[in-house]
Amino acid sequence: MLTRRMAANLNANPGVAPAAVPPVPVAPPAVPPVPVPPGGGAPAPGGGAPAPGGGGGPAIINPRPAPVFALTPALLNVGFLDWSKSENVKLYTKAIEKLDVKFEGKPDQVILLAQATQNRAGLYGFDRTIMNIPDSTGVPRNIITEHGLLSYDDIKAWAATSIVGQQTRAAQDNMMLYQCLLNSASEDVKKKLIPKSKDHKADETYIAAMYYKGLISTVEVETKATVAFIRTKLTNLKGKIKSLNYDIDLFHAYVEQQVTSLASHGKISEDLTVYLFQAYETVPDEDFNKILKMKQSDYHMGITDLESKDLINYAQKCFDVRSTNTESPWLQKSKEVIEFEAMTATMETMKADNLKLTKALKSTNKMKGKVKKGDGSKGEFKPRANTGKYAWKDVAPKPGEDLTKKKGDKNYNWCPHHKQWTLHKPDDCKLKDGKTAFPAETPDESRDDDDDDNSNVSVEENKAEMKSFLAACNING
C-alpha cells in the first residue's frame, strides 16, 4: 500500500515515476523434512522433488547398534551357527583343533587333559551348553571334574533329549568337542577305544562327554575299587616321595593327580594333611625338614588350621626358596644324619668282618682237630692211614722204584716226611724243618684224585695269618 506522501507527490508530478521501494521479504511457509529412503539421493536445490534415486528433504542417518561385550568371538552368538558364513566355518576349524596335550593314556596326563579340555570349553562356549549333565537324581555334574559321578546311561539319557536330532547350538558344540578330543588322542588310545565305540554313541550320534569318559577309562577303571586304590596310594606318600628321589615338583604333581581322580568320584581324603607331613619328614634335607617340622608342630598344637592344599603350597614355596640356595645344595643332610649313617656303615662292616672271623676260627679249629701227635712232643706228626680207594697213598715204593707217579691228571710224589704219596715235593715239605703240618690228604671217601692237598700249611702259619686278620679288624684278644 502507498503512503499518503507518496500519493501526494504522484498527484503533484504526474509524469514522474515513483522511486523503487525494496520489497519486504516474506518467510516461506515451514515445510516438514522428507525422510530419505534407503539408498536415496540428496534433495534437489531449492526444495521440490528429490534427485534421482532419492527423496526430497534432509537425510536422516540411523545410529549404529550398541556394541555387545563377549569374552571370546564364539560367545557373541548364543544361537546355532550358520555354517554358510565363512566366519563360523573358521570358528569350527579352530574349535576342533587338537589340545595342547597329546593324550597317550598315561596316568600323569589325566590332569593335563582335564585342564586343556576345560580351557577349550571356556573359549568356545561349550561350558554353557554341554559340560554340565544331570545325573540319575537330576543333580548337574561337570563332565570334567565329576565324570566319576556320571554313568554312561546318565549321559545317554541327557543326550537323547538335548543333542540327538536337535538343531541347536548344543548339538553343534557336542560335535566340535568330540572332534577335538578325537584329534587329541594318540593312535594307541584310539585303537583301545574302537571296540567300545558303542559306549560313546547315543542313537548313532557320537557324544563328546561319553568319549571323554572313554579316554579316562584307558587309565582308570571306574569302580568302587578305584576309590579304595586311590586312597591306598595316598596313605603311602612316604614311599612315593622316596621313589621320586625327593623331587618336590614331581611329588606334588603326583598328589594333585590322585586328589583330582578322587574328586571326580565325589570323594576326598580327610587325612591327606597327615600323609603329607609324614612324607615331608623323610626328606633328607636339613633346612627343608626343620621348616616343615615347625609347621607340623603348629598344626598338631592347633595353632594353625591347615588344609592339605595350603600345606602343599607352603611346602612348594619352601622348596622353591631352598633350591635357589647355591651355597647349600638340595638334599643337604644334617651333621647328625651324616654321623649316624657313618656309624651304621661301620657297624655293617664290623658285622661282615665278624662273620668272616667266625668262619675262619671254625676252619682253624677243624684243622687243629686233624693234627695227630705221637709221644706228645711238640711238632711230631703221626700220619693218618688212607683207606678204601685211597689206600694206595700209604703204600711206599719198593727200593729202586720211581718216587713219582701219575694218577689221572695229577703228579704225586713220595714224601718221606709224611710217609705218603702227596702232591708236594719232598723238598717243599714243611716237616723237613721240624714244623707240625696237617696231613697230606683227608680220609674222606667222597674225595677224588683231583683234590689238591693242604698238608703243606703249618699250624704256626695259620696262627700268624689269624693274628694279622684280627689286627686288621681292630679286635684284641
C-alpha positions as CSV (number, residue, x, y, z in Angstrom):
1,M,0.0,0.0,0.0
2,L,1.3,3.5,-0.9
3,T,1.7,6.1,1.8
4,R,-0.1,9.4,1.6
5,R,3.1,11.4,0.9
6,M,3.9,9.1,-2.0
7,A,0.3,9.6,-3.3
8,A,0.6,13.4,-3.0
9,N,3.9,13.5,-4.8
10,L,2.4,11.4,-7.5
11,N,-0.5,13.7,-8.0
12,A,1.8,16.8,-8.0
13,N,4.1,15.3,-10.6
14,P,2.1,13.0,-12.8
15,G,4.8,12.5,-15.3
16,V,7.5,11.3,-12.9
17,A,7.7,7.7,-11.9
18,P,7.9,7.0,-8.2
19,A,11.2,5.8,-6.6
20,A,11.6,2.0,-6.3
21,V,10.8,0.6,-2.9
22,P,12.6,-2.6,-1.9
23,P,10.1,-5.4,-1.2
24,V,9.8,-6.7,2.3
25,P,10.9,-10.3,2.4
26,V,8.3,-12.8,3.4
27,A,9.4,-16.1,5.0
28,P,8.2,-19.1,3.2
29,P,5.9,-21.5,5.0
30,A,7.6,-24.2,7.0
31,V,7.9,-27.5,5.1
32,P,8.4,-30.7,7.1
33,P,11.5,-32.7,6.2
34,V,11.1,-35.6,3.9
35,P,13.0,-38.7,5.1
36,V,15.3,-40.1,2.6
37,P,14.5,-43.7,1.8
38,P,17.4,-46.3,1.9
39,G,19.8,-45.7,-0.9
40,G,18.1,-42.3,-1.8
41,G,19.9,-39.2,-3.1
42,A,20.1,-35.7,-1.8
43,P,17.1,-33.4,-2.3
44,A,17.0,-31.0,-5.4
45,P,18.3,-27.5,-4.8
46,G,15.6,-25.2,-3.5
47,G,13.4,-28.0,-2.5
48,G,11.0,-29.9,-4.7
49,A,11.4,-33.4,-5.9
50,P,14.5,-35.2,-4.7
51,A,17.3,-36.0,-7.0
52,P,17.1,-39.3,-8.9
53,G,17.2,-42.3,-6.7
54,G,16.2,-40.4,-3.5
55,G,13.5,-38.5,-1.8
56,G,13.3,-34.8,-1.1
57,G,14.2,-33.2,2.2
58,P,17.1,-33.6,4.6
59,A,18.6,-37.1,5.0
60,I,18.1,-39.0,8.4
61,I,21.0,-41.2,9.3
62,N,20.1,-44.2,11.5
63,P,22.5,-44.7,14.6
64,R,24.9,-47.8,14.8
65,P,23.8,-50.5,17.1
66,A,25.5,-50.5,20.6
67,P,28.5,-52.9,20.8
68,V,27.9,-56.2,22.5
69,F,30.5,-57.5,25.0
70,A,31.8,-61.1,24.9
71,L,34.9,-62.7,26.3
72,T,35.6,-64.5,23.0
73,P,34.1,-64.3,19.5
74,A,32.4,-67.6,19.9
75,L,30.3,-66.3,22.8
76,L,28.7,-63.5,20.7
77,N,26.1,-65.8,19.2
78,V,24.1,-67.8,21.6
79,G,22.0,-69.4,18.8
80,F,23.1,-72.0,16.4
81,L,25.9,-71.2,14.0
82,D,25.2,-70.7,10.3
83,W,27.9,-72.8,8.5
84,S,27.3,-70.9,5.3
85,K,29.1,-68.0,6.8
86,S,32.9,-68.0,6.5
87,E,33.5,-66.6,10.0
88,N,31.6,-69.5,11.5
89,V,33.5,-72.1,9.4
90,K,36.7,-70.6,10.7
91,L,35.4,-70.8,14.3
92,Y,34.6,-74.5,13.7
93,T,38.1,-75.2,12.3
94,K,39.8,-73.7,15.3
95,A,37.4,-75.3,17.8
96,I,38.2,-78.9,16.7
97,E,42.0,-78.5,16.7
98,K,43.9,-80.9,18.9
99,L,44.5,-79.9,22.5
100,D,47.9,-78.8,23.8
101,V,48.4,-82.3,25.3
102,K,48.6,-85.4,23.2
103,F,46.7,-88.0,25.3
104,E,48.6,-91.3,25.4
105,G,46.7,-93.0,28.2
106,K,49.4,-92.2,30.9
107,P,48.2,-91.6,34.4
108,D,50.0,-88.3,34.7
109,Q,48.3,-86.9,31.6
110,V,44.7,-87.2,33.1
111,I,45.0,-83.8,34.9
112,L,46.6,-82.2,31.8
113,L,43.7,-83.5,29.6
114,A,41.2,-82.1,32.1
115,Q,42.8,-78.7,32.2
116,A,43.1,-78.5,28.4
117,T,39.5,-79.6,27.8
118,Q,38.2,-77.1,30.3
119,N,40.2,-74.3,28.6
120,R,38.8,-75.2,25.2
121,A,35.3,-75.4,26.6
122,G,35.6,-71.9,28.0
123,L,36.9,-70.4,24.8
124,Y,34.2,-71.7,22.6
125,G,31.2,-71.7,25.0
126,F,30.9,-75.5,25.4
127,D,30.7,-74.9,29.2
128,R,27.3,-73.1,28.6
129,T,25.7,-76.0,26.6
130,I,27.2,-79.5,27.1
131,M,29.6,-79.6,30.1
132,N,27.1,-79.9,32.9
133,I,24.9,-83.0,32.7
134,P,22.3,-84.2,35.2
135,D,23.0,-87.5,37.0
136,S,20.3,-90.1,37.8
137,T,19.0,-87.9,40.6
138,G,18.8,-84.7,38.5
139,V,21.9,-83.0,40.0
140,P,24.1,-81.3,37.4
141,R,27.6,-82.8,37.2
142,N,30.6,-81.4,35.4
143,I,31.9,-84.0,32.9
144,I,35.5,-82.9,33.6
145,T,35.6,-82.6,37.4
146,E,32.9,-85.1,38.3
147,H,33.0,-87.7,35.5
148,G,33.1,-90.5,38.1
149,L,29.6,-89.4,39.3
150,L,28.1,-89.7,35.8
151,S,27.3,-93.1,34.3
152,Y,27.1,-93.8,30.5
153,D,23.4,-94.2,31.0
154,D,23.1,-90.8,32.6
155,I,24.8,-89.1,29.7
156,K,22.9,-91.1,27.1
157,A,19.6,-90.1,28.7
158,W,20.6,-86.4,28.6
159,A,21.9,-86.6,25.0
160,A,18.7,-88.2,23.8
161,T,16.7,-85.1,24.6
162,S,19.4,-82.4,24.3
163,I,21.7,-83.5,21.4
164,V,20.3,-86.2,19.2
165,G,18.3,-84.8,16.3
166,Q,18.4,-81.3,17.6
167,Q,19.1,-78.2,15.5
168,T,20.7,-76.3,18.4
169,R,24.0,-74.8,19.4
170,A,24.4,-77.5,22.0
171,A,24.3,-80.2,19.2
172,Q,26.9,-78.2,17.3
173,D,29.1,-77.8,20.4
174,N,28.9,-81.5,21.1
175,M,30.2,-82.4,17.6
176,M,33.0,-79.8,17.8
177,L,34.2,-81.1,21.2
178,Y,34.0,-84.7,20.1
179,Q,36.2,-84.0,17.1
180,C,38.6,-82.0,19.3
181,L,39.0,-84.9,21.8
182,L,39.4,-87.4,18.9
183,N,42.1,-85.3,17.4
184,S,43.9,-85.1,20.8
185,A,44.1,-88.9,21.4
186,S,47.1,-90.9,20.3
187,E,46.8,-93.7,17.8
188,D,47.2,-96.4,20.5
189,V,44.4,-94.9,22.6
190,K,42.1,-94.7,19.6
191,K,42.8,-98.4,18.9
192,K,41.8,-99.2,22.5
193,L,38.6,-97.3,22.3
194,I,37.4,-98.7,18.9
195,P,35.9,-101.9,20.4
196,K,34.0,-99.7,22.9
197,S,32.7,-97.2,20.3
198,K,29.0,-98.1,21.0
199,D,29.6,-96.8,24.6
200,H,30.3,-93.4,23.1
201,K,27.2,-93.0,21.0
202,A,23.5,-92.1,21.6
203,D,21.4,-93.3,18.7
204,E,24.4,-93.4,16.3
205,T,25.5,-89.9,17.3
206,Y,28.9,-89.5,19.0
207,I,28.6,-87.8,22.3
208,A,31.7,-85.8,23.5
209,A,31.0,-86.5,27.2
210,M,30.9,-90.2,26.6
211,Y,34.1,-90.1,24.6
212,Y,35.8,-88.2,27.4
213,K,34.9,-90.9,29.9
214,G,36.3,-93.4,27.4
215,L,39.6,-91.6,27.4
216,I,39.8,-91.6,31.2
217,S,38.9,-95.3,31.2
218,T,42.2,-96.1,29.5
219,V,43.9,-95.1,32.7
220,E,41.3,-95.6,35.5
221,V,38.7,-98.3,35.9
222,E,35.7,-96.5,37.3
223,T,34.6,-98.9,40.1
224,K,34.3,-98.7,43.8
225,A,37.7,-100.4,44.0
226,T,39.1,-97.4,42.1
227,V,38.4,-95.1,45.1
228,A,39.9,-97.6,47.5
229,F,43.0,-97.9,45.4
230,I,43.5,-94.1,45.2
231,R,43.1,-93.8,48.9
232,T,45.7,-96.5,49.4
233,K,48.2,-94.7,47.2
234,L,47.6,-91.5,49.3
235,T,48.4,-93.4,52.5
236,N,51.8,-94.4,51.1
237,L,53.1,-91.0,50.2
238,K,56.3,-91.7,52.2
239,G,57.3,-94.4,49.8
240,K,56.3,-92.4,46.7
241,I,58.4,-89.3,47.6
242,K,61.4,-91.6,48.1
243,S,60.8,-93.3,44.7
244,L,60.8,-89.8,43.1
245,N,64.2,-89.1,44.7
246,Y,62.6,-86.4,46.9
247,D,61.7,-84.2,43.8
248,I,59.1,-81.9,45.4
249,D,57.7,-80.8,42.0
250,L,57.1,-84.3,40.8
251,F,55.7,-85.3,44.2
252,H,53.2,-82.5,44.3
253,A,52.1,-83.3,40.7
254,Y,51.5,-86.9,41.7
255,V,49.5,-85.9,44.8
256,E,47.4,-83.5,42.7
257,Q,46.7,-86.2,40.2
258,Q,45.4,-88.6,42.9
259,V,43.3,-85.8,44.5
260,T,41.7,-84.9,41.2
261,S,40.9,-88.6,40.4
262,L,39.4,-88.9,43.9
263,A,37.3,-85.7,43.4
264,S,36.0,-87.0,40.1
265,H,34.3,-89.7,42.1
266,G,32.9,-87.2,44.6
267,K,35.4,-88.3,47.3
268,I,38.1,-86.6,49.3
269,S,40.9,-87.7,51.6
270,E,40.3,-86.3,55.0
271,D,43.7,-87.4,56.3
272,L,45.8,-86.1,53.4
273,T,47.4,-83.4,55.5
274,V,48.7,-86.1,57.9
275,Y,50.0,-88.2,55.0
276,L,51.8,-85.2,53.5
277,F,53.6,-84.4,56.8
278,Q,54.7,-88.0,57.0
279,A,56.2,-87.8,53.6
280,Y,57.9,-84.4,54.2
281,E,59.5,-85.8,57.3
282,T,61.5,-88.3,55.3
283,V,63.1,-85.7,53.0
284,P,66.8,-85.8,53.8
285,D,67.4,-82.0,53.6
286,E,68.1,-80.3,56.9
287,D,66.7,-76.9,56.2
288,F,63.6,-78.1,54.5
289,N,63.0,-80.6,57.2
290,K,63.3,-78.1,60.0
291,I,60.8,-75.6,58.4
292,L,58.2,-78.3,57.8
293,K,58.6,-79.7,61.3
294,M,57.8,-76.3,62.8
295,K,54.7,-76.1,60.7
296,Q,53.8,-79.6,61.7
297,S,54.2,-78.7,65.4
298,D,51.9,-75.7,65.0
299,Y,49.3,-78.0,63.2
300,H,49.3,-80.6,65.9
301,M,49.0,-78.0,68.7
302,G,46.1,-76.3,67.0
303,I,47.9,-73.1,66.4
304,T,47.4,-73.4,62.6
305,D,44.3,-74.7,60.8
306,L,45.9,-76.2,57.7
307,E,44.2,-77.7,54.7
308,S,46.1,-80.1,52.5
309,K,46.2,-77.7,49.6
310,D,47.6,-75.0,51.9
311,L,50.3,-77.3,53.1
312,I,51.2,-78.2,49.6
313,N,51.5,-74.6,48.6
314,Y,53.6,-73.9,51.7
315,A,55.9,-76.8,51.1
316,Q,56.3,-75.8,47.4
317,K,57.4,-72.3,48.4
318,C,59.9,-73.7,50.9
319,F,61.3,-76.0,48.2
320,D,61.5,-73.1,45.6
321,V,63.4,-70.9,48.0
322,R,65.5,-73.7,49.3
323,S,66.5,-74.9,45.8
324,T,67.8,-71.5,44.9
325,N,70.5,-71.6,47.6
326,T,73.7,-72.3,45.7
327,E,75.8,-72.4,48.8
328,S,73.9,-75.4,50.2
329,P,72.7,-77.9,47.6
330,W,69.3,-79.5,47.8
331,L,69.1,-82.7,50.0
332,Q,71.9,-81.5,52.2
333,K,72.0,-83.9,55.2
334,S,72.4,-82.7,58.8
335,K,75.5,-83.4,60.8
336,E,73.7,-85.8,63.0
337,V,72.4,-87.8,60.0
338,I,75.8,-88.0,58.4
339,E,77.3,-89.3,61.7
340,F,74.5,-91.8,62.1
341,E,75.0,-93.1,58.6
342,A,78.7,-93.4,59.1
343,M,78.2,-95.3,62.4
344,T,75.7,-97.6,60.7
345,A,78.1,-98.3,57.9
346,T,80.9,-99.1,60.4
347,M,78.6,-101.5,62.2
348,E,77.7,-103.2,59.0
349,T,81.4,-103.6,58.1
350,M,82.1,-105.0,61.6
351,K,79.3,-107.5,61.3
352,A,80.7,-108.6,57.9
353,D,84.2,-108.9,59.4
354,N,83.0,-110.8,62.4
355,L,81.2,-113.2,60.2
356,K,84.4,-113.8,58.3
357,L,86.3,-114.2,61.6
358,T,83.8,-116.7,62.9
359,K,84.2,-118.8,59.7
360,A,87.9,-118.6,59.9
361,L,88.0,-119.7,63.5
362,K,85.8,-122.6,62.8
363,S,88.0,-123.7,59.9
364,T,91.1,-123.4,62.1
365,N,89.6,-125.4,64.9
366,K,88.5,-128.1,62.4
367,M,92.1,-128.3,61.0
368,K,93.5,-128.4,64.5
369,G,91.4,-131.4,65.3
370,K,93.0,-133.3,62.4
371,V,96.6,-132.9,63.8
372,K,97.8,-136.0,65.5
373,K,100.8,-136.3,67.7
374,G,102.8,-139.2,68.6
375,D,104.5,-139.2,72.1
376,G,103.3,-135.7,72.9
377,S,106.4,-133.9,71.8
378,K,105.6,-130.7,70.0
379,G,105.7,-130.8,66.3
380,E,105.8,-134.6,65.9
381,F,103.5,-135.8,63.2
382,K,101.8,-139.2,63.1
383,P,100.4,-139.9,59.6
384,R,96.9,-141.0,59.2
385,A,96.1,-144.1,57.2
386,N,94.3,-143.9,53.9
387,T,91.6,-146.4,53.4
388,G,89.4,-147.7,50.5
389,K,90.3,-146.5,47.1
390,Y,92.9,-144.1,48.6
391,A,94.8,-146.9,50.4
392,W,97.5,-146.7,47.6
393,K,98.7,-143.4,49.1
394,D,100.1,-145.2,52.1
395,V,101.9,-147.9,50.0
396,A,105.6,-147.0,50.0
397,P,107.6,-147.5,46.8
398,K,109.9,-150.5,46.7
399,P,113.7,-149.9,46.6
400,G,114.6,-148.8,43.1
401,E,111.1,-147.8,42.1
402,D,110.3,-144.4,40.9
403,L,109.4,-141.9,43.6
404,T,106.8,-140.1,41.4
405,K,103.6,-141.4,39.8
406,K,100.7,-140.1,37.9
407,K,97.1,-140.5,38.9
408,G,94.6,-139.1,36.5
409,D,96.0,-135.7,35.5
410,K,97.8,-135.3,38.9
411,N,101.5,-135.9,39.6
412,Y,102.2,-137.4,43.0
413,N,105.5,-137.6,44.9
414,W,106.5,-139.9,47.7
415,C,107.0,-137.8,50.8
416,P,109.4,-139.5,53.3
417,H,108.2,-137.0,56.0
418,H,104.5,-137.7,55.6
419,K,105.3,-141.3,54.5
420,Q,102.5,-140.8,51.9
421,W,102.1,-140.1,48.2
422,T,101.5,-136.3,48.1
423,L,101.2,-133.5,45.6
424,H,104.0,-131.5,47.1
425,K,107.6,-132.5,46.6
426,P,109.8,-133.7,49.5
427,D,112.0,-130.6,49.3
428,D,108.9,-128.4,49.8
429,C,107.6,-130.3,52.8
430,K,107.3,-128.3,56.0
431,L,108.0,-131.3,58.1
432,K,111.6,-131.4,57.0
433,D,112.2,-128.2,59.1
434,G,110.6,-129.8,62.2
435,K,107.3,-127.9,61.9
436,T,104.0,-129.6,62.5
437,A,101.9,-129.9,59.4
438,F,98.5,-131.1,58.5
439,P,98.0,-134.5,56.9
440,A,98.6,-134.8,53.2
441,E,95.0,-135.9,52.5
442,T,91.7,-136.1,54.2
443,P,90.5,-139.7,54.7
444,D,87.1,-138.8,53.3
445,E,85.8,-141.5,50.9
446,S,83.9,-138.8,48.9
447,R,87.1,-137.1,47.8
448,D,88.6,-137.7,44.3
449,D,92.1,-137.7,42.9
450,D,91.7,-134.2,41.6
451,D,91.6,-132.7,45.1
452,D,94.7,-130.8,45.9
453,D,96.1,-131.3,49.4
454,N,96.6,-128.5,52.0
455,S,99.1,-130.6,54.0
456,N,101.9,-128.1,53.5
457,V,100.3,-125.4,55.7
458,S,101.6,-125.3,59.2
459,V,99.6,-124.5,62.3
460,E,102.1,-121.7,63.1
461,E,101.4,-120.1,59.7
462,N,97.6,-120.2,60.3
463,K,98.1,-118.6,63.6
464,A,100.1,-115.8,62.1
465,E,97.5,-115.2,59.5
466,M,94.8,-115.2,62.1
467,K,96.6,-112.6,64.2
468,S,97.0,-110.4,61.1
469,F,93.3,-110.7,60.4
470,L,92.4,-109.8,63.9
471,A,94.7,-106.7,63.8
472,A,93.0,-105.6,60.6
473,C,89.6,-105.8,62.3
474,N,90.9,-103.9,65.4
475,I,89.8,-106.8,67.5
476,N,92.0,-107.6,70.6
477,G,92.4,-110.9,72.3
